[in-house]
Each structure stands twice: as structure tokens, then as C-alpha cells.
Amino acid sequence: MGGMVTEQVDVSEKFSLAPFFPGGFGEEKLRLPFQLADISVESVEGLLRSENFSLWSQSNYISKRTLESFERAKVALVHRFMSGYGMGKDDEDSKELLGKAFACLRVVKPTRNPFSVVQCRKQDGRFDVLGFTSPANALPINLPRSEILNDITDSDLEQLRKMWPRYRSIRDSGPEHLRRATRYYETGYSELRAGDLQFTTWVMGIEALYAEDEEPCSAGALKERILGDISPDTDIYEGRYRPSQIQSPVRLGQVLDKLVELRDRLVHGAWAPKSWFEKTVRIDITGTPVSLPDALREAASFILRTGLQKKLLVGL
């Protein structure tokens, strides 16, 4: 009786990297590697070199700016997996997983870092780049000014570790209104640069977050639910840089009515009243006055981020 012939599948060790560029990760502050389930945060300094991308640079498939950003990458989210020689479903799943983890980290603390992925193979001691995705938006992320100095620290990674399992669950199969809230939050950062569109998208996220039974609620009910979740005495710049000697806290209860009013004006095609632009809410780190509409954009991102954090930490 002849022996059975088994087909051997060529598999190799692969890994996907979602780099963080200088100005986003203060790698000297981080204790690496940092593990969270099947993803880790690791140093990748010197790993991505220009010669690894020669195939794409010769055909002008990769921009000089993207190539330089990969070369400067010092820290990355990393996912390791085994897969066949070519690029297939396992590779796409790995890329999608890092996209969710990257978005979750933005809920912990937003930074200027855009999302991109480099996929590699390590075999017989050789390191090859198999493919990559460039940042979806070639322009820098338009952060609210209160978030420009944000940097990821060890405590942020610890927070990521706590929130990641539930965030992943929500993104995969959670209630639709929570999935929308996470999507609107990320979209405001990753895909939009106009401040009014960011504000409107983040307020959509707030309304989705506090929706019940997938139905919209009145402005009064929305404000009541927000203040039931986040104290009206909460400083919307909590944890942000503020020269304490010249500025006072800006309480959520002080700006919530104006935030809802601005949302109504924008979705009906109007603009903020001129008098709002003449009102200074705070002074930023450069000494520039921050007007009420800009402060309301900062408040919208703060409310949505804080509300999401509370949902992700429930039961912990």
C-alpha cells in the first residue's frame, strides 16, 4: 500500500508594523517591548531602510515623504503571524488588526501620527519588505491646539492595554451606535482637516455614543446624558498644558450649551456668530488667543474621547 503524499505549504514568519514617527512617541520615556495580547509596542529604530523599498522607489510608487517617514520610525505597533509566501487574507487581517489598535490608542491620547503599515517577512535571517500602505491623508493631521504637544507615555500604554479588548470587541461586533461613535471619532482625526467638519463629525459621535435604542435624542436629553456621565465641573483641558498662572479651568458645564448651539447652526448651513470669534476662552502655549468656536472644537473631541474611555473601561 503506497504512502500518502502530503502537500507542503511554504509558510514564513511575517510581521506588520504601524510606525510612530518622531514627535509622537517619546521613545526614551517608554519601557519597551510592551505587550498587549497578540500585539506589541516595540523599538524599530533602524529597521526600515531605504534599500528595503527600492522596488517601489524605482517605480515612483512611494513618495519621498513617506519613505523618509518610514526611515525615521523609531517605535511601532507590531503584529507577528505565520502566513504563506504571497500576500493573502492573513496579511490583510493583520493590517486591519493594527488599524483598530492604532485607533484605540488615539482614544487614549490623540497625536499627530497618521496610520500606515509596513508588512515584512523574516526568513533564513533575511528581512524583506513585502508591502506597505501610506498614510491615507498626505497632509498633517489637524489637531485641536490643546492636543498639539501630546506624546505617548508608559501610562498611556497601560491605559491602552486596559481598553484594547473591549474596543476590539466593539469594533468587531458591538452595538451599532458605539461602532459609529468610534468611527466618527477616528474619522475626525484621520480624514478631515477643516475644523467645522471635524467639530460636526465629533458631535455626531457624541450623539451616537449617548443614543439609546438607536434613536436620536433631543438636545436637552443629550446634554443631560453627557452631564450624567461627565461632571459639569470637569475641566475640558484636563491633563493638557496650561500656564496655570494666567488661566483658569474651562468647565464642561460652561460650554455645553454653546456646543449644541454651534452644532445646530453648522448642520443648517450657518456659521458661528461673529461675536463668538471675538471671545477669547484661553491663551495657547504660543500666546495665541483661542476663540470660542476653536474651544468648542476642543470640547467636542474631549467629550467624545472621555465618553468612549468610560465605555471601554466599564467593568474594570
C-alpha positions in Angstrom: 0.0 0.0 0.0 1.6 3.2 -1.1 2.3 6.0 1.3 0.2 9.2 1.2 1.8 12.2 -0.3 1.2 15.4 1.7 1.5 18.8 0.1 3.9 21.0 1.9 2.8 24.6 2.3 5.5 27.2 2.3 4.9 29.4 5.3 7.1 32.1 6.8 7.3 34.4 9.8 5.7 37.7 9.0 5.1 40.9 10.9 3.2 44.1 10.3 4.4 47.4 11.7 2.4 50.5 12.3 5.1 53.1 12.9 5.1 56.1 15.1 7.2 59.0 14.0 9.3 61.5 15.9 7.1 64.0 17.8 4.5 61.3 18.5 6.4 58.8 20.6 9.0 59.9 23.1 10.7 56.6 22.9 13.1 57.5 25.7 10.1 57.5 28.1 8.8 54.1 27.1 9.7 50.7 28.6 9.8 48.5 25.5 8.8 46.0 24.4 5.3 46.4 25.7 2.9 43.5 25.2 -0.9 43.7 24.9 -2.5 40.4 23.8 -1.3 39.5 20.3 0.1 43.0 19.6 3.2 44.6 21.0 4.8 48.0 21.0 8.5 47.8 20.1 11.5 49.8 19.1 12.0 49.6 15.3 14.8 52.2 15.0 17.0 51.5 12.0 14.9 48.6 10.8 13.2 50.3 7.9 15.9 51.4 5.5 15.6 53.0 2.0 17.0 49.9 0.3 14.1 47.8 1.7 11.8 50.0 -0.5 14.0 50.1 -3.7 11.3 48.2 -5.7 8.8 50.9 -5.1 11.1 53.9 -5.1 12.4 53.0 -8.5 8.9 53.0 -10.0 7.9 56.2 -8.0 5.3 54.2 -6.2 6.3 55.5 -2.9 6.6 59.3 -2.2 9.9 60.7 -0.8 8.0 62.0 2.2 6.5 58.5 3.0 9.9 56.8 2.5 11.6 59.3 4.8 8.9 58.8 7.5 9.4 55.1 7.4 13.2 55.5 7.8 12.7 57.8 10.8 10.3 55.5 12.6 11.6 54.5 16.0 8.6 52.9 17.6 5.7 50.8 16.2 2.8 48.7 17.0 3.8 45.2 15.9 1.8 42.1 15.0 3.5 38.8 14.3 1.9 36.0 12.4 2.7 33.0 10.1 1.5 33.0 6.5 2.2 31.7 3.1 4.8 33.2 0.8 2.4 35.5 -1.0 0.2 38.2 0.3 -3.3 36.9 1.3 -6.1 37.1 3.9 -3.7 36.6 6.9 -1.8 39.7 5.8 -5.0 41.8 5.3 -6.3 40.6 8.7 -3.0 41.7 10.3 -3.2 45.1 8.7 -6.8 45.5 9.9 -5.9 44.5 13.4 -3.2 47.1 13.7 -5.6 49.7 12.3 -8.0 49.0 15.1 -5.2 49.1 17.7 -3.9 52.4 16.3 -7.4 53.9 16.5 -7.8 52.7 20.1 -4.5 54.3 21.0 -5.9 57.6 19.6 -8.8 57.2 22.0 -6.3 57.0 24.8 -4.4 60.1 23.5 -4.6 61.7 20.1 -1.2 62.6 18.5 0.0 63.9 15.1 0.8 60.3 14.0 -1.0 59.2 10.8 -1.7 55.5 10.4 0.4 53.5 8.0 1.5 49.8 7.8 4.7 48.1 6.6 4.4 44.4 6.2 7.6 42.3 6.3 8.9 38.7 6.2 11.8 37.3 8.1 13.2 34.0 6.7 16.6 32.4 6.9 17.9 35.5 8.7 16.8 37.7 5.8 14.5 40.7 6.3 12.2 41.7 3.3 9.5 44.3 3.0 6.5 42.7 1.2 4.3 45.8 1.0 3.1 48.9 2.8 0.2 51.3 3.0 0.9 55.0 3.0 -1.0 57.4 5.3 -4.5 57.9 3.9 -4.1 61.7 4.1 -0.8 63.2 2.8 -1.4 66.4 4.8 -0.5 66.6 8.6 -3.3 65.8 11.0 -5.2 68.9 12.1 -5.2 68.5 15.9 -7.0 70.9 18.2 -4.4 73.2 19.6 -4.8 71.8 23.1 -3.5 68.4 21.8 -0.5 69.5 19.7 2.0 68.7 22.4 0.6 65.2 23.2 3.1 62.4 23.5 2.6 58.8 24.3 3.9 57.7 27.7 4.1 54.4 29.6 0.9 55.3 31.5 -0.9 55.7 28.1 0.3 52.2 27.0 -1.1 50.8 30.3 -4.4 52.5 29.5 -4.3 51.1 26.0 -3.8 47.6 27.5 -7.0 48.0 29.6 -9.2 49.4 26.8 -8.0 47.4 23.9 -10.0 44.1 24.5 -13.3 45.9 24.7 -12.5 48.4 21.9 -11.7 45.4 19.7 -14.9 43.7 20.6 -17.0 46.8 19.9 -15.4 47.4 16.5 -15.9 43.7 15.6 -19.5 43.1 16.9 -20.5 45.8 19.3 -23.8 47.8 19.3 -24.1 49.8 16.1 -24.3 53.2 17.8 -21.0 52.5 19.7 -19.3 51.4 16.4 -20.5 54.6 14.8 -19.1 56.7 17.8 -15.7 55.1 17.4 -15.7 55.6 13.6 -16.7 59.3 13.9 -14.0 59.9 16.5 -11.3 58.4 14.3 -12.6 60.0 11.1 -12.4 63.5 12.6 -8.7 63.0 13.1 -7.6 60.8 10.2 -9.6 62.1 7.3 -10.7 65.6 8.0 -8.8 68.9 8.2 -11.5 71.5 8.2 -12.3 72.5 11.8 -16.0 72.8 11.2 -16.2 69.4 9.7 -14.2 67.9 12.5 -16.4 69.5 15.1 -19.6 68.3 13.4 -18.3 64.8 13.0 -17.2 64.6 16.6 -20.6 65.9 17.8 -22.2 63.2 15.6 -20.0 60.8 17.5 -21.2 62.2 20.8 -24.8 61.8 19.8 -24.2 58.3 18.6 -22.4 57.4 21.9 -25.3 58.6 24.1 -28.0 57.3 21.8 -30.5 54.8 23.2 -32.2 52.1 21.1 -30.5 53.5 18.0 -32.8 56.6 18.1 -31.7 60.2 18.3 -32.4 62.2 21.4 -33.4 65.8 21.9 -30.8 68.4 22.7 -32.0 68.6 26.3 -31.8 64.8 26.7 -28.3 64.7 25.1 -27.0 67.4 27.5 -28.5 65.5 30.4 -26.8 62.3 29.4 -23.5 63.9 28.8 -23.5 65.6 32.2 -24.7 62.4 33.8 -21.6 60.7 32.5 -19.0 63.6 32.8 -19.3 66.0 35.7 -20.2 69.6 34.6 -17.2 70.7 36.8 -14.8 68.7 34.6 -12.1 70.9 33.0 -12.2 70.2 29.3 -8.4 70.8 29.2 -7.8 68.3 31.9 -4.3 66.9 31.6 -3.4 69.4 28.9 -0.7 72.1 29.0 -1.9 75.3 30.6 0.2 78.1 32.2 -1.7 78.0 35.5 -0.7 81.4 36.5 -2.6 83.1 33.7 -5.5 80.8 33.0 -8.4 79.2 34.8 -10.1 75.9 34.1 -12.8 75.8 31.5 -15.6 73.7 32.9 -17.8 71.4 30.7 -20.9 73.0 32.1 -19.7 76.4 30.9 -19.5 75.4 27.2 -22.0 72.6 26.6 -25.0 74.8 25.7 -22.8 76.7 23.1 -21.5 73.4 21.7 -25.0 72.2 21.0 -26.0 75.5 19.6 -23.0 75.5 17.2 -23.8 72.0 16.1 -27.3 73.2 15.2 -26.0 76.2 13.3 -23.5 74.2 11.3 -25.8 71.4 10.2 -28.2 74.0 9.0 -25.6 75.8 6.9 -25.0 78.7 9.2 -21.7 79.8 10.8 -20.8 80.8 14.3 -21.8 84.3 15.3 -19.1 86.9 14.8 -19.2 87.8 18.4 -18.0 84.2 19.3 -14.8 84.7 17.3 -14.1 87.9 19.4 -14.4 86.0 22.7 -11.1 84.6 24.0 -11.6 81.4 26.0 -7.9 80.7 26.8 -4.4 81.5 25.6 -2.5 78.7 24.0 1.2 77.8 24.5 2.3 80.2 21.8 0.4 83.1 23.4 -2.3 83.0 20.7 -5.9 83.6 21.8 -8.2 80.7 21.4 -11.7 81.9 20.4 -15.0 80.3 21.4 -15.5 78.3 18.2 -12.0 76.8 18.5 -12.5 76.0 22.1 -15.8 74.3 21.2 -14.0 72.0 18.8 -11.6 71.2 21.6 -14.5 70.5 23.8 -16.2 68.2 21.3 -13.1 66.0 20.9 -12.7 65.9 24.7 -16.3 64.9 25.4 -16.3 62.1 22.8 -12.9 60.8 23.9 -13.8 60.9 27.6 -17.2 59.2 26.9 -15.5 56.5 24.9 -12.9 55.9 27.5 -15.6 55.4 30.1 -17.5 52.9 27.9 -14.2 51.0 27.2 -13.3 50.8 30.9 -16.7 49.7 32.1 -16.4 46.7 34.4 -12.7 47.2 35.1 
